[in-house]
Amino acid sequence: MMSVAKNHPAVSVVLPVFNAERFLGEAIDSTLIQTFADLELIAVDDGSTDRSLEILYDYESRDERVRVIARSHTGIVGARNDGIKAARGRYVAALDNDDAMYPTRLAEQVGFLEDQEHVVAVGAAALLVDIDGDPLIDRHLATAADRIEEELLNGRNPMMQPGVLFRRDTLLEIGGYRESCNYSEDYDLFLRLSERGELRNLDQVLLKHRQHLNRASVSQYEQQRQVVVESLTEAYQRRGLVRPFPKIEAAWHPNTPAGYHTRCASDAWDGDNLATVRKHAFALWKLRPWSLRPLELYSRTVMGRRAYSIVEQIKAAIRG
């Protein structure tokens, strides 16, 4: 279904792209099949060196809702801001180039913002998937405005960036993302947005959020933590808050193949996706055939959740 208001769509989906040829088609297709069709897709290619730009131009030639912006590589913050500036919709939907939306995402979020004029941005729950798109676990976040605000003021990010729908006017009023806040630009943005109105999350799973092997260095984790500290310090000053400053720790992501497969297997176990547990346990075994960890992970799927729980209780009793 094509938009009937291509010059003034209700929603502008902003998709920053950098060397994403493997997943890009899924992200774009998930946009173009939305049940809420009054949209445009602004794909900002940030100097890709793979086939990403070729893929984008192909979609642009086949669907008039797709607009491509090609730019030199400067980073995701600049790409997001360029997309926001080019947006014509009254709402801006964030999406990352390796994620995918459920078909009703925009309909649910637009309906919510239409009914809640005091809310400036709304997120959603997400299904975490591995690099192949296999399910790990549903990730639900705080939905109430006061809970989200408290998370922000304690240095934690309570929203998933690629699943958020913003009011475009408010984004422009605060100047969009800040280049100085790279690595935690979304946390900084949410802090500043929350001073203009409420932030909320829907409890529906409306996004597939892909988990990658994160090769970020220790120095990048420290930069992330420092950005959070600086952004929160500024927020306290703007609000005139006098309260104990929370301990800030950077979000941890696996940065080795073994860590990645262990994390995916553990998340999949918690999400009751046993086939995914077995896949990552086997991958871990190939990396570390001498380790008992992959055997332990795989054995859980053989025993089942109830039997495994009993075994863990017995082990705890022996240790205790």
N, C-alpha and C positions, 0 to 999 in steps of 0.2 A: 504494500500500500504506500503510495507516494504522498508527500506532504502537500497540502492544499495552500500553504502559505510560505512558499520557498524563500521569499524576500524578507519575511518577518516571522521566522519560526518561533515557536514557544520555547524550545530548548536548543541550546548549542552544546553538543558533546565535544569536549576538547580532549584530543588524543595526542600526547607527545610521543614521538617515535624516534628510536635510535637503534639501528641494527636489530630489528625485530622480525625478520622475514619468517621465522619458524612459527610464530604465534599470531602474527598481524592479521591474517585473514579471519581468524576466529573472533578477534576483538571487533573488527569492522562488521562482520556478519551479525554479531550479537546486537550491534547498534541498529542496523538497517532492518532487522526483523522485529523491532520493538512494537508492542501493541499501541503505544503512543507514538504516532508517526509524524507529528508536526515538529520536525527536528531538522537540524543540520549537523553534519559531522565535520569538524575542523581538525584535520590531521596535520600536525606540525612536525615535519621531518627535521631533526636536529643534526644534519650533516651525516646521515647514514652512509656506510661504505659497502653495505650488502645490497640486496635487491629490494629493500623496504620502499624506497622512493618509486621504483618501477611498479611495485604492487599498488601503492597509493594512487598513482596516476591512472592505473587500469581501473580501479574502482571509481575514480572521479569521472572517467570517460563513460561509465555505464550507469551512474546514478547521480542525478543533479543535486542531490542533498549533500554530496561529498565535496568538500573544499580542501585543497592541499596547499600548505605553505612550506616552501623549502628554504632552509636557512643554514648558515654555517654552524658548526658544532660549538656551542658554548655551554651546554648543560641543560638539565631538565627544567630548572627554575625559569630561565629565559623562554624556553619552549612553551611552558604553561602560560606565562604572561602574554606571549604573542598570540596564543590561541584565545585567551580571554579578551584581549583588545579587539580581535577580529570578530568576536561572537556578536550575533545579531539577536539572539534570543533573550528573553527576560530571565531565563534560568540558564545556568551553566552546569553541565554534568561532567564530573571528572571521570576519566577512564585511563588505565595504564595499558601499554601496548601488548602485554602478555596476559591480561585478564579478559573476562567475558561477562556480559550482563545477562541475567535472566530476562526473558521477553517482557515481563510486566514491570521491570524496575522503574522505568521513567513514569509509567502511568501511576504507580503507587506513590512515588515521591512528589510528582507534580500535584497530584490530588491532595497530598498532605500539606504542601506549602500553600496551595490555594485556600485551604481551610484554616491555616494557622499563620496569620499575617505577621505575628510577632516572632516567628521562627525565621532565621536568616539562612540556615543550612540544615539539611537532613541527610543522615547516612543510613546504613542498613547493615544487617548481618550478612555473613559471607560463608560460602563453602570453601575451605582451604583445599587446594588440589596440589598434587606434586607436579614435577616438570612435564610429565606425560598427560596431565589432566585427570589422573586417577584420584578418587576422593580420599581426603584425610579426615577432616572434622569440621562441623559447623562452628563458626566463631560468632558468638553473640556478644553484644556490647551494651553498656548502660544506655537506657532509652530516655530517662527523665532528665530534664535540663539541669536540675541542681546536682544530680550525680555526675553528669558530664562536666559541669563547671568544677566540681570538687576534684575530679581526676586531673583536669588541666592544671589547677592550682597546686597539685601535688607532683607536677612534673611528668605526668603520664598522658599519652595520647589516647583519647577515648573514641576516636573515629578512624575508619579505614578510608584513606584518601581516595582510592579509585572508585569508591562506592558512594561519594557525596554529591548531592545536588545543591547548588548555591543560588542565591539571588544575585544576578549579575551586577545590579546597581551597587549592592553592598560591597562586592568584591572590588569594584572600581573605586569606591569611596575610600577604602583602606589601602589602596595602591597595589592590590594583588599580592603575590608572593615576594618576599624580600631576598635578593641575591645573596646578601650577607648571611642568610640562614640555611645555606645548603646543607644537606643531610638530615635536617629536621625542619624543612621549610613548611611542611604541612602543620606541624605542632604550633609553630609560630603564627601561622595564618589563623588557626582555630582560636588561639588565645585572643587575637585582635578582633576576630569576628564576634566572639562571645561578648565583647563590649558594645556591640551594636544591636544585639538581639539574642534570642535563645538558639542553642544548638540541640538537635535531637537525633536519635537513631530509631529507625523502624526495626522491629524484631524479626521481620521476614528476611529469609535468605534470598538476596536479590543479586548476588555477585559471586562469580567464581574467581577466587584470588589465588594466583599461582605462586607456589613457594619454590625459590631457586636456591642453588648452592651459592651462598654469599661469600665472596672472596674479599670482603672488605678487610683492610688491615687494622691492626690495633690503633694506629694513629687516626684512622677515619672514625672508629668508635669513639675515641676521645674527642674528636671534632663534633660529633653528634651530641655528646654529652655537654660540651661547652656551649653549643648553640641553645640547647634547652635551658641551661643555667642562665645565659644572657637574656633569652626571651622572657623567661619567668621573672627574672629580676626587674626587667623593664615593665612587665605587667603589674607587678606588685607596686612599683612606683606610680604608674598611671592611675592605679585604683586607690592609692593611699593605704595599702594594706600593711599592717604591722602584725606579723605572725611568724612563728618559727619557719625557717626556710627548709624545705624537705631535702632529704638526701637524693641526689640525682644519679641514676645509673643509666648508661646507654643500653638500648634494647639489644639483646644478644641474638645473633643468628649464626647457624653453623657455618664455619668457613673451611671445612675439609669434607671430602666425599664421605668419609666414615661418619662424621658428625651429622651430615645431611641425611643419610639413610637411617641413622638411629633416630633422629628427630621425626622424620616422616613415619617410621614404623610406630613410634610411641604415640604420635598424634592420631594415626589411623586406628590404633588399638583403642584409644579413648573415644574415637568416633565410631567404633564398631564396624570398621571397614577392613575385614579380615584378609581379603584378597590383597589389599594394598600392604598390609602388615607383612604378609608372606613375601611379596615382591621385594620389599626393601630389606627384609631379613636376609633373603638370598643374596641380594646385592652386597650387603655388609659382609656376609660370609665369604664372598669372592675376594673382598678386600682384606679381610682378616680371618682366614680359615682357622687360625690357632685360638681365636677368641671364643669365649662361651656366650658372649652377648647375642650374636645372631641366633644361636641355638635356643637361648632363653626366649627371644622374641618370637621365633617360629613356634616353639612349643606352646606358647599361649594360645595360638590359633588352633592347635590340635586338641588341647584340653578344653577349651571354651572358657568363657568368662567366669562361670560359677566355680568350676573346678580350679581354675587358676587362683581365684579369690581364697578358696579353702587352703590351697598350698601356701599362699602368702601369709595367711593367718597362722598356720602351723609353724612356718619359719619364724614369724614374729614372736610366737610363744616360746620357741626354743631359744631365741636370742635374749628374750626377756627373763 
